[in-house]
């Protein structure tokens, strides 16, 4: 059972981490664009 749990945890992390990183970069980009458009 431990092998299956380890495999599932690894597979979930292997797709969840890039998606979370993409979401974080998108939010950061939107915040920067809003600040720059507000300055002008």
Steps between C-alpha positions, in 0.01 A plus 500: 500500500788735572630463144162596354471797736850617407423464130174694531666776702778528244265503204276762660799722581642458151197673344387716792830685546526631140133603505546687829812666363314607186214643707745687724682651199169599341381675817836677535487611136145635535596693814803656324294594193230663716760702691665621179168590334397687815819707504444645155 
